């Protein structure tokens, strides 16, 4: 049996790019959490409230919410439980599927989301977008989607589902395309607000 040819080591530019990406992934979540701490939620909790706020009837099946927020179901379930304790979300059985549950945004959750929206937007603009041109933002979106496509080859996450042409792959019976826009004109992480449960 022939030995496999040795793989070439990473070039210096490749090592720099990966090191910078690692640093970004390490620092950004904590920095966003710090900025939202005064509101009493984390950046991930904010993303759940945002997804529910944009969903029809402010409710989403947990599997679809996991896909929308790039989370595993176990992590999502833990965070939804935490939000339930804070009175921001309730969990209800899904009328269409007795095995599934929906997360539903409460009035308190909607109020907190609206109150925190400017704080979150300012933090994102200051920490991520401040020095980027519109072309830089487009390039960042394109580059990260290419990487995400390799990390999520089964297109489980809403953010990568458009690469396969099947939105919401984690919950295929949900149609995310009432107003489909051509690829590149809308963010697959923000499906139209017409996702039927």
KEGU-697550 format. One record per residue: x, y, z of N, C-alpha, C, O in turn; residue in one letter. Coordinates in nm, 3 decimals, decimal comma, m for minus. Each point is the difference from the previous one (the first is absolute). Example, Ala and Ser with C-alpha at 12.3 -4.5 7.8 and 13.67 -1.06 7.14 Angstrom:
KEGU-697550
n_u_n_v_n_w_ca_u_ca_v_ca_w_c_u_c_v_c_w_o_u_o_v_o_w_residuo
1,319_m0,569_0,780_m0,089_0,119_0,000_0,090_0,120_0,000_0,104_m0,002_0,066_A;
m0,139_0,107_m0,138_0,082_0,119_0,006_m0,077_0,109_0,073_0,051_0,111_0,017_S;
end
This chain:
KEGU-697550
n_u_n_v_n_w_ca_u_ca_v_ca_w_c_u_c_v_c_w_o_u_o_v_o_w_residuo
0,085_m0,119_0,000_m0,085_0,119_0,000_0,089_0,123_0,000_0,092_0,012_0,081_X;
m0,121_0,079_m0,171_0,081_0,119_m0,016_m0,032_0,102_0,110_m0,117_0,024_0,030_X;
0,219_0,034_0,029_m0,020_0,102_0,104_m0,054_0,127_m0,064_0,038_0,037_m0,112_X;
m0,125_0,029_0,183_m0,056_0,125_m0,050_0,108_0,106_m0,003_0,087_0,006_0,088_X;
m0,093_0,078_m0,189_0,096_0,109_m0,011_m0,020_0,096_0,117_m0,114_0,029_0,037_X;
0,222_0,022_0,021_m0,016_0,093_0,111_m0,070_0,128_m0,047_0,024_0,048_m0,110_X;
m0,108_0,003_0,196_m0,070_0,124_m0,031_0,093_0,117_0,026_0,074_0,002_0,098_X;
m0,076_0,093_m0,185_0,084_0,118_0,016_m0,046_0,080_0,121_m0,121_0,013_0,023_X;
0,213_0,041_0,054_m0,040_0,083_0,114_m0,070_0,127_m0,049_0,014_0,038_m0,116_X;
m0,087_0,025_0,205_m0,066_0,125_m0,034_0,104_0,107_m0,035_0,107_0,007_0,061_X;
m0,141_0,074_m0,157_0,086_0,113_m0,033_m0,013_0,106_0,108_m0,093_m0,004_0,081_X;
0,186_0,099_m0,081_m0,008_0,107_0,100_m0,132_0,079_m0,013_m0,066_0,023_0,102_X;
0,025_0,018_m0,222_m0,128_0,072_m0,011_m0,120_m0,084_0,048_m0,092_0,054_0,061_X;
0,094_m0,186_m0,089_m0,109_m0,086_0,048_m0,001_m0,005_0,152_m0,107_0,008_0,062_X;
0,226_m0,020_m0,001_0,007_m0,005_0,146_m0,049_0,131_0,062_m0,069_m0,002_0,102_X;
0,104_0,114_m0,163_m0,044_0,130_0,050_m0,153_0,011_m0,009_m0,065_0,043_0,095_X;
0,009_m0,083_m0,209_m0,146_0,009_m0,019_m0,073_m0,085_0,102_m0,099_0,045_0,059_X;
0,147_m0,168_m0,037_m0,067_m0,090_0,095_0,018_0,050_0,143_m0,093_m0,007_0,080_X;
0,210_0,058_m0,047_0,023_0,054_0,135_m0,093_0,118_0,028_m0,055_0,013_0,109_X;
0,038_0,072_m0,209_m0,090_0,115_0,017_m0,145_m0,046_0,016_m0,076_0,055_0,079_X;
0,038_m0,157_m0,156_m0,136_m0,053_0,012_m0,022_m0,060_0,139_m0,103_0,023_0,062_X;
0,201_m0,101_m0,015_m0,010_m0,057_0,136_m0,016_0,111_0,104_m0,084_m0,011_0,089_X;
0,164_0,116_m0,100_m0,008_0,110_0,096_m0,138_0,066_m0,004_m0,058_0,032_0,104_X;
0,007_m0,011_m0,224_m0,132_0,059_m0,016_m0,107_m0,086_0,067_m0,085_0,051_0,073_X;
0,089_m0,181_m0,101_m0,100_m0,091_0,058_0,010_m0,007_0,151_m0,100_m0,022_0,069_X;
0,219_0,041_m0,017_0,022_m0,004_0,144_m0,049_0,128_0,068_m0,063_m0,006_0,106_X;
0,093_0,120_m0,166_m0,026_0,128_0,065_m0,140_0,057_m0,021_m0,056_0,061_0,090_X;
m0,001_m0,081_m0,209_m0,125_0,067_m0,034_m0,118_m0,039_0,089_m0,068_0,090_0,049_X;
0,041_m0,219_m0,026_m0,116_m0,033_0,084_0,007_0,063_0,140_m0,100_0,051_0,050_X;
0,218_m0,056_0,011_0,016_0,058_0,133_m0,018_0,151_m0,003_m0,062_0,058_0,089_X;
0,116_0,007_m0,193_m0,014_0,145_m0,011_m0,146_0,040_m0,018_m0,045_0,097_0,062_X;
m0,029_m0,170_m0,144_m0,143_0,029_m0,018_m0,077_m0,026_0,129_m0,086_0,078_0,039_X;
0,118_m0,190_0,028_m0,066_m0,029_0,129_0,022_0,113_0,099_m0,091_0,041_0,072_X;
0,214_0,010_m0,068_0,033_0,108_0,092_m0,084_0,124_m0,030_m0,049_0,066_0,092_X;
0,033_m0,035_m0,220_m0,078_0,119_m0,037_m0,149_m0,015_0,032_m0,069_0,099_0,026_X;
0,019_m0,224_m0,028_m0,142_m0,023_0,027_m0,028_m0,033_0,147_m0,115_m0,017_0,039_X;
0,220_0,008_0,041_m0,017_m0,042_0,140_m0,096_0,091_0,076_m0,075_m0,047_0,085_X;
0,078_0,177_m0,115_m0,090_0,093_0,069_m0,146_m0,030_m0,025_m0,085_0,035_0,082_X;
0,054_m0,098_m0,195_m0,138_m0,037_m0,032_m0,038_m0,135_0,063_m0,116_m0,039_m0,002_X;
0,216_m0,030_0,057_m0,028_m0,127_0,068_m0,008_m0,121_m0,092_m0,053_m0,104_0,039_X;
0,106_0,117_m0,160_0,000_m0,114_m0,093_0,136_m0,010_m0,069_0,078_0,095_m0,004_X;
m0,054_m0,213_m0,052_0,120_m0,022_m0,079_m0,032_0,029_m0,148_m0,115_0,018_m0,038_X;
0,221_m0,013_m0,042_m0,019_0,021_m0,143_m0,080_m0,115_m0,062_m0,082_0,022_m0,088_X;
0,107_m0,145_0,134_m0,076_m0,112_m0,054_m0,147_0,008_0,040_m0,088_m0,026_m0,081_X;
0,061_0,064_0,206_m0,139_0,017_0,042_m0,067_0,110_m0,083_m0,117_m0,012_m0,037_X;
0,191_0,118_0,009_m0,054_0,106_m0,086_m0,038_m0,056_m0,137_m0,105_0,034_m0,054_X;
0,191_m0,120_m0,002_m0,029_m0,055_m0,133_m0,126_m0,086_0,003_m0,074_m0,003_m0,098_X;
0,047_m0,066_0,209_m0,124_m0,077_0,012_m0,120_0,092_0,007_m0,101_m0,024_m0,067_X;
0,111_0,129_0,148_m0,112_0,094_0,009_m0,027_0,066_m0,135_m0,115_0,020_m0,039_X;
0,223_0,013_m0,032_m0,014_0,061_m0,133_m0,072_m0,095_m0,097_m0,091_0,040_m0,072_X;
0,134_m0,167_0,071_m0,063_m0,097_m0,090_m0,148_m0,017_0,032_m0,083_m0,007_m0,091_X;
0,050_0,001_0,219_m0,141_m0,015_0,039_m0,079_0,126_m0,032_m0,115_m0,008_m0,043_X;
0,175_0,124_0,063_m0,068_0,126_m0,030_m0,037_0,009_m0,148_m0,104_0,054_m0,035_X;
0,190_m0,109_m0,051_m0,022_0,008_m0,145_m0,090_m0,113_m0,052_m0,046_0,005_m0,114_X;
0,021_m0,106_0,195_m0,078_m0,116_m0,044_m0,150_0,030_0,006_m0,043_0,082_0,081_X;
m0,036_m0,148_m0,164_m0,146_0,019_0,007_m0,051_m0,041_0,137_0,039_m0,103_0,055_X;
m0,126_0,185_m0,001_m0,058_m0,022_0,133_0,108_m0,012_0,107_m0,024_m0,056_0,107_X;
0,142_0,110_m0,134_0,115_m0,002_0,091_0,025_m0,138_0,059_0,028_m0,014_0,119_X;
m0,038_m0,088_m0,204_0,025_m0,138_0,044_0,074_m0,076_m0,107_m0,020_0,024_m0,120_X;
0,106_m0,116_0,163_0,071_m0,087_m0,094_0,017_m0,136_0,063_0,019_m0,012_0,121_X;
m0,026_m0,090_m0,204_0,033_m0,134_0,044_0,146_m0,002_0,044_0,084_0,065_m0,062_X;
m0,053_m0,137_0,169_0,135_0,001_0,054_0,104_m0,042_m0,104_0,109_0,057_m0,004_X;
m0,141_m0,154_m0,079_0,096_m0,043_m0,103_0,027_0,112_m0,099_0,115_0,018_m0,042_X;
m0,217_0,058_0,004_0,019_0,112_m0,092_0,076_0,113_0,068_0,082_0,067_m0,063_X;
m0,110_m0,046_0,190_0,071_0,104_0,075_0,148_m0,035_0,014_0,085_0,088_m0,007_X;
m0,056_m0,215_0,027_0,140_m0,044_0,006_0,070_0,027_m0,133_0,112_0,049_m0,003_X;
m0,180_m0,082_m0,106_0,057_0,025_m0,133_0,022_0,149_m0,022_0,104_0,041_m0,051_X;
m0,201_0,038_0,087_0,005_0,146_m0,021_0,111_0,067_0,081_0,057_0,100_m0,044_X;
m0,026_m0,156_0,162_0,099_0,063_0,088_0,133_m0,075_0,000_0,087_0,029_0,082_X;
m0,071_m0,125_m0,173_0,126_m0,073_m0,015_0,038_m0,076_0,126_0,117_m0,003_0,038_X;
m0,215_m0,057_0,026_0,024_m0,069_0,126_m0,038_m0,148_m0,011_m0,078_m0,039_m0,086_X;
0,136_m0,040_0,175_m0,045_m0,138_0,013_m0,130_0,001_0,081_m0,025_0,093_0,076_X;
m0,056_m0,197_m0,093_m0,125_m0,008_0,079_0,026_m0,004_0,150_m0,072_0,067_0,074_X;
0,172_m0,142_m0,025_0,024_0,001_0,145_0,035_0,139_0,053_m0,049_0,042_0,105_X;
0,135_0,030_m0,178_0,036_0,135_0,045_m0,122_0,091_m0,003_m0,025_0,075_0,094_X;
m0,050_m0,083_m0,203_m0,118_0,084_m0,013_m0,098_m0,027_0,114_m0,055_0,093_0,059_X;
0,033_m0,221_m0,029_m0,094_m0,037_0,106_0,043_0,058_0,135_m0,084_0,049_0,076_X;
0,215_m0,054_m0,047_0,050_0,058_0,126_m0,025_0,149_0,006_m0,041_0,053_0,103_X;
0,066_0,016_m0,214_m0,016_0,145_m0,001_m0,149_0,038_0,005_m0,036_0,097_0,066_X;
m0,049_m0,172_m0,135_m0,143_0,027_0,008_m0,049_m0,019_0,144_m0,081_0,079_0,048_X;
0,130_m0,181_0,021_m0,035_m0,020_0,141_0,041_0,121_0,083_m0,076_0,045_0,086_X;
0,195_0,008_m0,112_0,047_0,120_0,072_m0,090_0,120_m0,029_m0,034_0,076_0,090_X;
m0,004_m0,060_m0,217_m0,088_0,111_m0,036_m0,140_m0,018_0,059_m0,067_0,099_0,033_X;
0,023_m0,224_m0,020_m0,129_m0,026_0,067_0,005_0,047_0,145_m0,094_0,063_0,049_X;
0,205_m0,094_0,019_0,014_0,042_0,141_m0,005_0,152_0,014_m0,047_0,052_0,101_X;
0,097_0,018_m0,202_m0,001_0,147_0,002_m0,135_0,057_m0,044_m0,020_0,122_0,005_X;
m0,072_m0,209_m0,049_m0,131_0,046_m0,044_0,000_0,061_m0,140_m0,092_0,073_m0,036_X;
0,196_m0,103_m0,043_0,012_0,060_m0,133_m0,055_m0,089_m0,111_m0,035_0,048_m0,108_X;
0,027_m0,178_0,136_m0,044_m0,099_m0,099_m0,082_m0,106_0,073_0,024_m0,030_0,117_X;
m0,122_m0,026_m0,187_m0,069_m0,119_0,051_0,020_m0,112_m0,101_0,026_0,023_m0,117_X;
m0,040_m0,145_0,166_0,012_m0,118_m0,087_m0,137_m0,066_m0,002_m0,057_m0,031_0,104_X;
0,005_0,009_m0,225_m0,133_m0,060_m0,013_0,006_m0,115_m0,099_0,082_0,001_m0,092_X;
m0,169_m0,103_0,109_m0,005_m0,109_m0,098_m0,039_0,054_m0,137_m0,079_0,094_m0,011_X;
0,135_m0,153_m0,091_m0,031_0,039_m0,137_m0,132_m0,064_m0,041_m0,015_m0,122_0,009_X;
m0,080_0,203_m0,053_m0,132_m0,052_m0,037_0,007_m0,095_m0,119_m0,079_m0,093_m0,009_X;
0,174_0,117_m0,083_0,010_m0,080_m0,121_0,077_m0,130_0,021_m0,015_m0,094_m0,079_X;
0,097_0,086_0,185_0,083_m0,117_0,023_0,013_m0,020_0,150_0,073_0,073_0,067_X;
m0,144_m0,172_m0,014_m0,003_m0,024_0,143_0,135_m0,033_0,061_0,016_0,009_0,122_X;
0,082_m0,047_m0,205_0,134_m0,030_0,052_0,085_0,124_0,014_0,104_m0,005_0,066_X;
m0,145_0,114_m0,126_0,083_0,121_m0,006_m0,052_0,107_0,095_m0,114_m0,004_0,045_X;
0,203_0,100_m0,017_m0,037_0,114_0,084_0,034_0,129_m0,072_0,093_0,006_m0,081_X;
m0,170_0,097_0,113_0,026_0,133_m0,051_0,054_0,086_0,113_m0,037_m0,017_0,117_X;
0,124_0,110_m0,151_0,037_0,108_0,091_m0,084_0,120_m0,039_m0,012_0,032_m0,118_X;
m0,046_0,034_0,217_m0,089_0,113_m0,026_0,051_0,121_0,078_0,025_m0,009_0,120_X;
m0,010_0,120_m0,188_0,046_0,124_0,063_m0,111_0,058_0,087_m0,113_0,015_m0,046_X;
0,145_0,017_0,170_m0,098_0,063_0,088_0,000_0,151_m0,023_0,087_0,052_m0,070_X;
m0,183_0,017_0,129_m0,003_0,146_m0,010_0,126_0,061_0,062_0,056_0,095_m0,053_X;
m0,013_m0,152_0,166_0,124_0,048_0,063_0,120_m0,023_m0,091_0,089_0,084_m0,009_X;
m0,088_m0,199_m0,059_0,109_m0,030_m0,093_0,001_0,097_m0,117_0,106_0,045_m0,043_X;
m0,225_m0,013_m0,009_m0,009_0,095_m0,112_0,047_0,139_0,043_0,069_0,069_m0,075_X;
m0,107_m0,029_0,195_0,042_0,131_0,051_0,151_0,005_0,017_0,064_0,097_m0,039_X;
m0,007_m0,202_0,098_0,145_m0,003_0,020_0,072_0,001_m0,135_0,101_0,069_m0,016_X;
m0,152_m0,144_m0,079_0,061_m0,001_m0,134_0,001_0,141_m0,059_0,104_0,046_m0,046_X;
m0,219_0,021_0,048_m0,009_0,135_m0,058_0,093_0,097_0,074_0,065_0,085_m0,063_X;
m0,058_m0,097_0,195_0,085_0,089_0,078_0,149_m0,026_m0,025_0,081_0,092_0,009_X;
m0,046_m0,217_m0,039_0,140_m0,038_m0,017_0,048_0,015_m0,144_0,120_0,003_m0,024_X;
m0,211_0,007_m0,070_0,035_0,007_m0,142_0,102_0,111_m0,030_0,098_m0,027_m0,069_X;
m0,117_0,150_0,117_0,100_0,105_m0,030_0,135_m0,029_0,064_0,104_0,028_m0,061_X;
m0,103_m0,084_0,181_0,124_m0,035_0,068_0,078_m0,104_m0,079_0,121_0,010_m0,017_X;
m0,192_m0,110_m0,031_0,063_m0,106_m0,079_0,053_0,056_m0,133_0,112_m0,030_m0,041_X;
m0,193_0,111_m0,025_0,041_0,058_m0,129_0,125_0,088_0,018_0,092_m0,007_m0,082_X;
m0,090_0,087_0,186_0,118_0,085_0,025_0,123_m0,085_0,026_0,108_0,031_m0,050_X;
m0,122_m0,137_0,128_0,113_m0,088_0,032_0,054_m0,066_m0,127_0,122_m0,005_m0,020_X;
m0,210_m0,046_m0,064_0,043_m0,067_m0,123_0,067_0,099_m0,094_0,104_m0,030_m0,058_X;
m0,163_0,148_0,044_0,062_0,099_m0,089_0,136_0,043_0,052_0,095_0,013_m0,078_X;
m0,083_0,008_0,208_0,126_0,045_0,058_0,108_m0,108_m0,007_0,114_0,030_m0,036_X;
m0,149_m0,154_0,070_0,102_m0,105_0,010_0,029_m0,072_m0,131_0,108_m0,055_m0,016_X;
m0,203_0,054_m0,077_0,018_m0,079_m0,122_m0,001_0,087_m0,126_0,089_m0,013_m0,084_X;
m0,185_0,100_0,071_m0,025_0,065_m0,128_0,062_0,139_m0,015_0,003_0,053_m0,111_X;
0,046_0,006_0,220_0,040_0,142_0,000_0,099_0,035_m0,110_m0,017_0,103_m0,065_X;
0,118_m0,184_0,041_0,104_0,034_m0,097_m0,018_m0,070_m0,134_0,090_0,002_m0,084_X;
m0,206_m0,063_0,064_m0,024_m0,073_m0,124_m0,083_0,083_m0,097_m0,095_0,067_0,040_X;
0,132_m0,072_m0,167_m0,082_0,061_m0,104_m0,115_m0,095_m0,032_m0,002_m0,114_0,047_X;
m0,093_0,160_m0,128_m0,108_m0,088_m0,044_0,057_m0,121_m0,073_m0,048_m0,112_0,016_X;
0,152_0,135_m0,097_0,063_m0,111_m0,073_0,068_m0,097_0,097_m0,003_m0,121_m0,021_X;
0,063_0,175_0,128_0,061_m0,087_0,102_m0,105_m0,087_0,068_0,022_m0,119_0,024_X;
m0,137_0,178_0,006_m0,108_m0,076_0,065_m0,048_m0,111_m0,092_m0,020_m0,113_0,045_X;
0,004_0,144_m0,173_m0,040_m0,103_m0,097_0,105_m0,111_m0,008_m0,034_m0,118_m0,005_X;
0,162_0,157_0,003_0,108_m0,099_m0,009_0,004_m0,086_0,126_0,020_m0,121_m0,009_X;
m0,039_0,182_0,125_m0,003_m0,076_0,126_m0,114_m0,101_m0,002_0,019_m0,115_0,039_X;
m0,135_0,158_m0,084_m0,115_m0,091_m0,007_0,028_m0,117_m0,094_m0,034_m0,114_0,029_X;
0,096_0,144_m0,143_0,030_m0,105_m0,098_0,106_m0,097_0,051_m0,015_m0,121_m0,012_X;
0,121_0,174_0,069_0,109_m0,086_0,050_m0,047_m0,089_0,114_0,031_m0,120_0,003_X;
m0,105_0,177_0,091_m0,045_m0,082_0,114_m0,100_m0,105_m0,045_m0,002_m0,110_0,055_X;
m0,081_0,142_m0,154_m0,095_m0,100_m0,050_0,074_m0,117_m0,066_m0,041_m0,115_0,013_X;
0,150_0,145_m0,085_0,078_m0,108_m0,061_0,055_m0,094_0,107_m0,005_m0,122_m0,016_X;
0,056_0,179_0,125_0,054_m0,083_0,108_m0,112_m0,077_0,068_0,014_m0,119_0,028_X;
m0,124_0,187_m0,001_m0,114_m0,067_0,065_m0,053_m0,115_m0,085_m0,044_m0,101_0,053_X;
0,048_0,117_m0,183_m0,046_m0,107_m0,089_0,079_m0,128_0,018_m0,054_m0,109_m0,013_X;
0,183_0,121_0,044_0,084_m0,118_0,026_m0,026_m0,057_0,139_0,004_m0,121_0,020_X;
m0,031_0,210_0,077_m0,023_m0,045_0,138_m0,139_m0,061_0,018_m0,022_m0,079_0,092_X;
m0,070_0,115_m0,179_m0,138_m0,050_0,008_m0,040_m0,061_m0,135_m0,088_0,051_m0,069_X;
0,155_m0,163_0,031_m0,024_m0,056_m0,134_m0,143_m0,051_m0,019_m0,047_m0,009_m0,113_X;
m0,022_m0,025_0,222_m0,138_m0,048_m0,012_m0,102_0,113_0,000_m0,120_m0,024_m0,006_X;
0,170_0,147_0,013_m0,086_0,119_m0,005_m0,106_m0,003_0,109_m0,117_0,029_m0,025_X;
0,158_m0,065_0,147_m0,090_m0,005_0,115_m0,041_0,139_0,046_m0,111_0,020_0,048_X;
0,202_0,076_m0,062_m0,025_0,135_0,049_m0,067_0,086_m0,106_0,026_m0,015_m0,119_X;
m0,112_0,105_0,163_m0,068_0,088_m0,094_0,099_0,084_m0,079_m0,024_0,031_m0,117_X;
0,134_0,005_0,179_0,100_0,085_m0,065_0,062_m0,068_m0,122_0,038_0,067_m0,095_X;
m0,027_m0,199_0,098_0,062_m0,073_m0,112_m0,102_m0,071_m0,087_0,036_m0,057_m0,103_X;
m0,162_0,057_0,141_m0,102_m0,074_m0,074_m0,011_0,047_m0,144_m0,026_m0,080_m0,090_X;
0,046_0,210_0,067_m0,016_0,052_m0,136_0,105_m0,056_m0,096_m0,020_m0,001_m0,121_X;
0,132_m0,047_0,176_0,103_m0,058_m0,086_m0,050_m0,128_m0,068_0,044_m0,034_m0,110_X;
m0,137_m0,035_0,175_m0,055_m0,123_m0,055_m0,134_0,025_m0,070_m0,056_m0,091_m0,062_X;
0,007_0,212_0,072_m0,129_0,030_m0,062_m0,118_m0,048_0,081_m0,114_0,004_m0,048_X;
0,140_m0,050_0,172_m0,109_m0,045_0,087_0,004_0,076_0,131_0,077_m0,035_0,090_X;
m0,160_0,138_m0,077_m0,001_0,077_0,124_m0,044_m0,085_0,119_m0,076_m0,095_m0,015_X;
0,124_0,130_0,131_m0,041_m0,061_0,127_0,013_m0,152_m0,004_m0,095_m0,072_0,030_X;
0,214_0,023_m0,067_0,021_m0,144_m0,015_m0,023_m0,076_0,129_m0,028_m0,120_m0,004_X;
0,038_0,186_0,119_m0,021_m0,069_0,126_m0,147_m0,033_0,021_m0,035_m0,084_0,083_X;
m0,051_0,150_m0,156_m0,144_m0,019_0,017_m0,065_0,013_m0,138_m0,063_0,101_m0,028_X;
0,078_m0,202_m0,059_m0,034_0,017_m0,141_m0,145_0,035_m0,028_m0,030_0,056_m0,106_X;
m0,062_m0,086_0,199_m0,139_0,034_m0,031_m0,027_0,149_0,013_m0,107_0,047_m0,039_X;
0,201_0,028_0,093_m0,018_0,145_0,010_0,045_0,062_m0,131_0,113_m0,022_m0,044_X;
m0,199_0,100_m0,017_0,035_0,067_m0,125_0,048_0,140_0,032_m0,076_0,082_0,051_X;
0,202_m0,054_m0,080_0,060_0,130_0,032_m0,002_0,091_m0,122_0,092_0,081_m0,014_X;
m0,189_m0,090_m0,072_0,014_0,075_m0,124_m0,128_0,064_m0,048_m0,040_m0,021_m0,115_X;
m0,026_0,098_0,197_m0,118_0,071_m0,048_0,040_0,109_m0,098_m0,069_0,022_m0,099_X;
0,180_0,045_0,126_0,053_0,106_m0,085_0,145_m0,031_m0,032_0,088_0,076_0,039_X;
m0,061_m0,185_m0,107_0,141_m0,035_m0,020_0,071_0,104_m0,084_m0,051_0,044_m0,103_X;
0,170_m0,006_0,148_0,083_0,092_m0,077_0,114_m0,080_m0,060_0,038_m0,103_0,056_X;
0,016_0,148_m0,167_0,113_m0,072_m0,059_0,114_m0,009_0,100_0,020_0,090_0,082_X;
0,056_m0,199_m0,089_0,113_m0,020_0,090_0,090_0,122_m0,006_0,034_0,049_m0,107_X;
0,005_m0,002_0,224_0,085_0,116_0,007_m0,075_0,128_0,031_0,061_0,098_0,042_X;
m0,194_m0,096_m0,061_m0,077_0,120_0,028_m0,064_m0,001_0,137_m0,049_0,103_0,046_X;
0,048_m0,217_0,020_m0,050_m0,005_0,136_0,086_m0,096_0,079_0,066_m0,087_m0,056_X;
m0,068_0,103_0,186_0,083_m0,085_0,085_m0,078_m0,125_0,037_m0,109_0,012_0,055_X;
0,162_m0,132_m0,083_m0,073_m0,121_0,033_m0,021_m0,017_0,150_m0,083_m0,080_0,043_X;
0,159_0,154_0,038_m0,021_m0,007_0,145_m0,126_0,074_0,040_m0,050_m0,019_0,111_X;
m0,003_0,102_m0,200_m0,121_0,073_0,029_m0,108_m0,038_m0,100_m0,031_0,078_m0,090_X;
m0,027_m0,200_0,104_m0,103_m0,040_m0,095_m0,121_0,092_0,010_m0,021_0,064_0,103_X;
m0,059_m0,056_m0,209_m0,120_0,085_0,005_m0,085_m0,033_0,120_m0,001_m0,114_0,046_X;
m0,070_0,213_0,003_m0,081_m0,019_0,121_m0,129_m0,074_m0,029_m0,103_0,029_0,060_X;
0,107_m0,125_m0,152_m0,121_m0,075_m0,031_0,028_m0,149_0,010_m0,041_m0,077_m0,087_X;
0,109_0,037_0,192_0,029_m0,141_0,021_m0,117_m0,064_0,071_m0,018_0,023_0,119_X;
m0,064_m0,102_m0,187_m0,111_m0,063_0,070_0,050_m0,105_0,097_0,098_m0,068_m0,027_X;
m0,164_0,056_0,139_0,033_m0,108_0,094_m0,078_m0,119_m0,044_0,009_m0,106_0,062_X;
end
